[in-house]
């Protein structure tokens, strides 16, 4: 398997940002009541992650090579700017989605999965193509986690769930079961 494929699959399944590394939990619990909304937010996250990855590579390669102490603040500024661009684009192209996402769209700015991507990519020393594969894999992994949670919650809306088990507690139980299932992928990397 090629290096890029391995990086993509690793970020998607083995080291899934949400279900294995527990990054990006705010949108995971907040926007996962409808599958369509979860998939659209996941797509926005993939886009922001790819642009962030490219920007981080550029910053590390050309601007911050001699000033590593400026990395964190630079990453925060770049991520916040990118999310504002995505927010304006979604507001213009799909006002319905913009209203459906509500407060969770600006929260991509503070999504620790996006920031984690920038830090992990830098610490692992990925080049441009490896960083892009990592970003796509991590974004698709986050989208997969959002879609899984949303589809389970949609099914539970139609089920007869006891009142004591409804609400956020049930969401935590579902998330823990999904996390256990994804922990099973950890054996894929063993040789």
Buried (B, 14 or more C-beta within 10 A) or exposed (E): EEEBEBBBBBBBBBBBBBBBBBBBBBBBBBBBBBBEBBBBBBBBBBBBBBBBBBBBBEBBEEEBEEEEEEBEEBBBEBBBEBBEEBBEEBBEEEEEBBEBBEEBBBBBBEBBBBBBBBBBBBEEEBEEEBBBBBBBBBBBBBBBBBBBBBBBBBEBEEEEEEEEEEEEEBBEEBBEEBBEEBEEBEEEEEE
